[in-house]
Amino acid sequence: SRISEPTETSLNMTTADELERCRRQLRELDEQEMLLASYQRKSQQLAEETYYNIQSAIRMIAENQQPLQQARQALGRLEYDFSEEVSHAKRKLYRQREELEIKYRKLNAQRES
């Protein structure tokens, strides 16, 4: 039995399928980027609320502000660490987006030629 060569129609269909797959993956990356931005906003809000709650509690029980300063420093370190993780995730998504966009442009050019 002879294996047939792919026809132009089957190549175009494959390219069209690949283009659709790229578009779907780009939409998924958009969703992931929105989720990261949402997590970042929520973490900042949570940090502010936590600091306010700690500040209120310490004012009622502490004679000096040292515990508040220590808590603020610890909270700042946690915020920084989380921010670094989010930045790393954003860079990774950016690289994935670039790769997908390059692939999409190649497939689109291939389809048009």
Secondary structure, DSSP 8 states (H G I E B T S, - for coil): -------HHHHHHHHHHHHHHHHHHHHHHHHHHHHHHHHHHHHHHHHHHHHHHHHHHHHHH-SSSHHHHHHHHHHHHHHHHHHHHHHHHHHHHHHHHHHHHHHHHHHHHHHH-
